[in-house]
Amino acid sequence: MRYQGELVFDGAVYDHDRDSVRLTGQLNRVFEYMKDGKWRTLNEIAEATDAPHASVSSRLRDFRKPKFGGYEVEREYIGKGLYQYRLLVNSNLDEEL
């Protein structure tokens, strides 16, 4: 998936000119890595996508929002305060949003 056009990120400290390209790139990299539906920790996702842990967590939350696809993102506790995540891609979603 490659998001095209204008994505509408938001938040109290979001600045479009400063953040839009960076966040869109993160969103695309995380999606490409996670679209296979495999379970992964935030550390694994961060290392594979070259994105900070906090940003990976934010992008996973973004995927749940309708404007970013309305995907199901599952979370599973694996011990010692550690969770793993997987992205379930909607089979009827157009890959070229």
Phi, psi and omega in degrees: 000138172230118176287131180241157179079200186267115173271148182251086171282162180210178179136161186298327183251008181289131175235116186305310183298325182276324195250339189301310182296316181297313182291322177297318177298316177299314181302315180294317180294317179295318179299312182300323180285324188265349187294348179281354176078012179278148177286135179212149175278165176301322179298316178298317180293316181299316180296318183288332185252359181055046179232146177298152181306315181298323179291320177299314179300318178295318180294322176298320176294321178302318182302334180286338183285139179306321183291347177245019175117339180061037182285161170268125176243114181269149178231136181225130178284130181242000173120154177053039178078009184256137178240158170235158187228153170215146181257126177257112183278130178294126183293337182263007181276133177293126183289349183247061178292000000 
